Amino acid sequence: MGVVKVIKVKKKFRFWKVIKTILLATVAVVIIWVIYSNIMAVYEQRKYPAIGELVEVNGKNMHIYTKGQGDNTIVLLSGLATPAPALDFEPLINELSKTNKVVVVEPFGYGWSDLTDKERTVENIVEETRAALKKSNIKGPYILMPHSISGIYSLYYANNYSEEVKAIIGIDPTLPQMSEYFGDDVFPTMPKYTEYMAPIGIARLLAYVTPDNILPLSEKGTYTEVNLKMAKSIVAAK
């Protein structure tokens, strides 16, 4: 009986030793990945500088990209979960800029724009967009071309600054009265936890493992290879 008991104790000890080893190895891998992800974020920030102009708004940098010339100035406004609007809109920009001046203002937290602690209200977002346009000396009136949630911003813009808006052309825009038909879920929000995904490396992991979910049409030739690399680096960093 004594021998059997000793054998059981040894097996139990080995079991917990294996569990401990696995846990320590997992923690080590996670720490290494977080360090690697943050180092890569710094490296890619230097490798892929802003493709447009950085202007100061409320003490932070906002990225504004402009292409083309024409009688109309089209301001493209992105949806909620568009990591890098200037890159995401590239195919549309290339077509519209043949006969128009096309502008993309990347809100704080998107693309090459800085992060901000300022509340993301409709009023703040519109005022920041207006400030960026003025700082870049891009004169109106503008044709606002909003996608998704930016439909709300565009209506607020037009209602409060009608002299600055020539027209609104929506790209599947969100509109205020849509909630009457589809409920409040029609107005998207970003979960709080998403702001921690980049610092701890989860965003980079998702960009590597499931690029099609992060970068739609990544394998259909819609975007250039350079565009996709820049977009992936921004997804991983923000």
N, C-alpha and C positions, 0 to 999 in steps of 0.2 A: 504493500500500500504506500509505503514511504517513497519508493521509486516512482510509482505512478504519479504521486502528488508533485514530486520534483519535476517530472516531465511536463505536467500540466502548467506549472508555474513558469517553466522555461518557454513553453509555447505562447503563454499569455504575454510574457515579457517581450518575446520576439514580435508578436503582433503589434503591440503598442510602439515598439521601436520602429517598425515599418511605417506605421501611421505617422509618427513623429517625423521620420525622414521625408515622407511624402509632403507633409505640411510645410516643413522647412524649405524643401526644394521648390514648392509652389510659391511661397512667399519670396524666395530669392528670384525666381523667374519674373514675378510681378514687379519687383523693385527694379530689376535690370531693364524690363520693358518700359517702365515709366521714365527712367533715366534716358534710355535710348530715344523714346518718343519726344521728350523735351529737347534733347540735343538736336534731333532731326528738325524740329520746329524752328530752332534758331538758324540752322544751316539753310533750310529751304526759304526762310524769310529773306536771307541774303541772296540766295540763288535766283529767286523769283521776285524781283522788286515790282512795285506797282506799275501797271501798264498805262495808267492815266496820271492825273494830277492829284496830289494830296493838299487839301485846303483845311485851314484851322477853323473849327466851329466849336464854340464853348470850351476852348482849351484843349480840344482833341482833334485828331486828323480824320477827315472824311475823304474817301476816294471818289473821284468823279472822272468818268471816261467819256471822251468825245470823239466822234468820227463823222466825216462827211461835211458837205456844205449844201445849202439850198434855202428856199424861201421859208420852209417850215423847220421849226426846232422841236423835235420829238424827244420827250423825256420818258424813258422806260423806267418803270417802277416795279420792283420784284415782289414775289410772294413771300410768305413767312419763312419757309424752310429752304430758301435758295441760298446756298453757302456763299457763292461768288457771282452776283448778278452780272457783272461785266463780262464774265466768261460764259455764264449760262445763256445769256442773250446773244452770244457771238453770231450764230447763223442769221438771226433776225437783224442784227446791227449791220451785217455785211450787205444785206439786201436793201434795207431802208436808207442806208447812208449813200446809196448811189445817186439819190435825188434830194436827200434831206440832211439836215444836221441832226445827228442822233446823240443823245446824252444819256448816260447811266449814272445815277447817283446811288452809291452803295451806302445804305444806312449804317449807323454805328453797330458793330458786331458782325457785319457782313463783309466778305471779300477782304480788301486791303484797308478798310476803315478800322479805326480803333474800337475797343470795347468802351462801354460807358455805364456808369451807375445811375444815370438819369432815367427816370421812369419812362417806359415805352408806351406813352399815350399817343393818340392820334395827333393832338396838338403839338407835342414835342417833336414827333417825327416829321410833320409837315414843316414846322418852323426850321428844323435842321436842314431839311431838303432845300428850302428857299434860301437859307443862308449860304449853303454850299454853291448853289447856282449863282448867287450874287458875287460870292468871293471869286468864282471862276470867270466872272464877267460874261456870263451867258445870259443874254437878254431875251425876254419874252415878247409877246405872249407865246406860251408853250402849248404844244399838243401833248397832253398827258396820256401815256399808254400804260395803264396799270394791269398787273397780273394778280389774281387772287385777292388777298387782303388789302392790297394797295388800292383797290377800288374804293374802299372806305376813305383812305387818305386823299385820293383824288377828288372825291366829292366834297370833302371838307375844304380842300385847297380851293376848288372852284367857287364854293359858296362864300368863302371869306376873302378871296383875292381874285374876283372875277376878271379884273383887268389884266391879270397875268396868265389867264388860261384861254386859249383859242378854241380848244375842243378836248374831249376825252374819248379815246378809243380803247375800249376794254379788251383784255385778253383773258377771257373767263374770269371776270372780276367779281369780287364779293360786294354785294350791295346791302344797304341797311335793312330793307324790307324782306330780304331772303329768309330771315328768321321766322317770319310769319308762315312761311311755307315749309321750311325744313327744320325749324327749331333752333335753339341757341348754339347747337353743335356746328352750325355752318360757319361760325366765327372761330377760326383755329387759334390755339394757344400753344406755346412751347412749354413742356414740362420743366419744372425748376431744375431737375437733376441733369438736364442736358448741358448746363454750363460747366459741369465737372467732368464731362466726357473727354474733352481734349487734354486737360492737365494730367489726368491719370492714364492717358493712352488708349482709352476705349475707342475714341473717334478714329484714331489712326488704324487700330486693329480692324474696325469695320470697313474702313476705306480699302484695306488690303484684302480682307477676306470676302467681302460682298460689294465689290465696286459698282456692280450694276444697280444696286439699291441706292447707293450714294450718288452715283454719276449716271443718270439715265442716258440711254443711247450711246454708251461708251464704246460699244463694239459695232455700231452701225455706220461709222464713217461720218457722222454728223459734225463731230468736233475733231480738231487737229490733235495730234499726240501731245504737243506742247500745252495746249489748252487743258487737256485732261490731267496732265502732270501737275500743272499749277492748281487746278481745281482740287485735286486730291490732297495737295499740300495744305491748302486752305481749310479743307474739311478736317484734316488731322490736327490743325493748330487751333481751330475755333470750336 
